[in-house]
């Protein structure tokens, strides 16, 4: 069981060496999201089931010695302005409230090749350039 979040490099090393599983890492992250999200408001949506499915698949690969890339099994969030075909891209705008892209953004396709687990959507400002978003700094709650 994980007691504190390792660095990305350490987590990938531990997964490679069988000391940590993707499933353990994902559950640690999902538990923290559940605990802190009500006060942070950092996530547009969290795909817990999808993250768990990805973790199971990546754990199978790791047991066979097959790592998918530099970010193998590392849970990450994607800002809500990158198109991802699995869920709506709202870009914090009511004009895109129901926009579900047909394909992933090029950058997202490149990230997929490196093997991370997508949680997926973090809050952004409208079109990533206007009014401040609501989330606060999780380590310094007095800062916006």
C-alpha positions as CSV (number, residue, x, y, z in Angstrom):
1,X,0.0,0.0,0.0
2,X,1.3,3.5,-0.9
3,X,1.7,5.9,2.1
4,X,2.9,8.9,0.0
5,X,3.0,9.7,-3.7
6,X,6.4,8.8,-5.3
7,X,8.0,10.9,-8.0
8,X,7.2,9.9,-11.5
9,X,10.6,8.4,-12.0
10,X,10.4,6.5,-8.8
11,X,6.9,5.2,-9.5
12,X,7.9,3.9,-13.0
13,X,11.0,2.2,-11.5
14,X,8.9,0.6,-8.7
15,X,6.4,-0.6,-11.3
16,X,9.2,-2.0,-13.5
17,X,10.7,-3.8,-10.5
18,X,7.3,-5.1,-9.3
19,X,7.4,-3.2,-6.0
20,X,4.3,-1.1,-7.0
21,X,1.3,-1.8,-9.3
22,X,-0.5,0.5,-11.5
23,X,-3.7,-0.4,-9.6
24,X,-2.2,0.7,-6.3
25,X,-1.0,4.0,-7.8
26,X,-4.4,4.7,-9.4
27,X,-6.3,3.9,-6.2
28,X,-4.0,6.2,-4.2
29,X,-4.7,9.0,-6.6
30,X,-8.5,8.4,-6.8
31,X,-8.7,8.3,-3.0
32,X,-6.9,11.7,-2.7
33,X,-9.2,13.1,-5.4
34,X,-12.3,11.9,-3.5
35,X,-10.9,13.4,-0.3
36,X,-9.8,16.8,-1.5
37,X,-12.0,17.5,-4.6
38,X,-14.9,19.1,-2.6
39,X,-12.5,21.9,-1.4
40,X,-10.2,22.1,-4.4
41,X,-12.7,21.9,-7.4
42,X,-9.8,20.9,-9.7
43,X,-11.6,18.2,-11.8
44,X,-14.2,18.6,-14.5
45,X,-14.7,14.8,-14.4
46,X,-12.9,11.8,-13.2
47,X,-13.1,8.5,-15.0
48,X,-12.4,6.1,-12.1
49,X,-13.6,3.0,-14.0
50,X,-11.6,3.9,-17.1
51,X,-8.5,4.5,-15.0
52,X,-8.9,1.2,-13.2
53,X,-9.3,-0.6,-16.5
54,X,-6.1,1.0,-17.9
55,X,-4.3,0.2,-14.7
56,X,-5.2,-3.5,-15.0
57,X,-4.1,-3.6,-18.6
58,X,-0.8,-1.9,-17.8
59,X,-0.2,-4.2,-14.8
60,X,-0.5,-7.2,-17.2
61,X,2.0,-5.6,-19.5
62,X,4.4,-4.8,-16.6
63,X,4.3,-8.4,-15.4
64,X,5.5,-9.5,-18.8
65,X,8.3,-6.9,-18.7
66,X,6.6,-4.7,-21.3
67,X,6.5,-1.0,-20.4
68,X,4.6,1.2,-22.8
69,X,6.8,4.2,-22.4
70,X,8.4,6.8,-20.1
71,X,5.1,7.5,-18.3
72,X,4.0,3.8,-18.1
73,X,1.0,3.7,-15.6
74,X,1.5,7.2,-14.3
75,X,-1.9,8.8,-13.5
76,X,-2.3,12.2,-15.1
77,X,-5.0,14.8,-15.6
78,X,-5.6,16.6,-18.9
79,X,-6.8,20.2,-19.0
80,X,-10.3,20.5,-20.4
81,X,-9.2,22.2,-23.6
82,X,-7.4,19.2,-25.2
83,X,-9.7,17.1,-27.4
84,X,-10.0,13.6,-26.1
85,X,-12.4,11.3,-27.9
86,X,-13.6,9.5,-24.8
87,X,-15.3,12.5,-23.2
88,X,-16.6,16.0,-23.8
89,X,-14.2,18.9,-24.3
90,X,-16.0,21.8,-22.6
91,X,-13.1,24.3,-22.5
92,X,-14.9,25.9,-19.6
93,X,-17.4,27.4,-22.0
94,X,-21.2,26.9,-22.3
95,X,-20.8,27.0,-26.1
96,X,-18.9,23.7,-25.9
97,X,-20.9,22.1,-23.1
98,X,-21.7,19.0,-25.3
99,X,-18.8,18.9,-27.7
100,X,-17.5,15.3,-27.9
101,X,-14.6,15.2,-30.4
102,X,-14.3,12.5,-33.0
103,X,-10.5,12.2,-32.5
104,X,-7.9,13.0,-29.9
105,X,-5.7,16.1,-30.2
106,X,-2.3,15.4,-31.6
107,X,-0.6,16.2,-28.3
108,X,-2.9,13.7,-26.6
109,X,-2.1,11.0,-29.1
110,X,1.6,11.6,-28.4
111,X,1.0,11.3,-24.6
112,X,-0.9,8.1,-25.1
113,X,2.2,6.5,-26.6
114,X,4.2,7.2,-23.5
115,X,1.8,5.0,-21.4
116,X,0.1,7.2,-18.8
117,X,-3.3,6.5,-17.2
118,X,-5.7,9.4,-17.9
119,X,-8.1,10.3,-15.1
120,X,-9.0,12.6,-17.4
121,X,-10.3,16.2,-17.1
122,X,-8.9,19.1,-15.0
123,X,-10.5,22.5,-14.7
124,X,-9.3,25.3,-17.0
125,X,-10.2,28.9,-17.6
126,X,-12.5,29.6,-20.6
127,X,-10.6,28.5,-23.7
128,X,-7.5,28.4,-21.4
129,X,-7.1,32.2,-21.6
130,X,-9.8,34.1,-19.7
131,X,-11.1,34.5,-16.2
132,X,-9.3,32.6,-13.4
133,X,-10.5,29.1,-12.7
134,X,-11.8,28.1,-9.3
135,X,-9.3,25.6,-8.1
136,X,-6.9,26.5,-5.3
137,X,-3.4,25.4,-4.5
138,X,-3.7,22.1,-2.6
139,X,-0.5,22.8,-0.6
140,X,-1.3,26.5,0.2
141,X,-5.1,26.9,0.6
142,X,-4.6,30.7,1.2
143,X,-3.5,31.1,-2.4
144,X,-6.0,31.1,-5.3
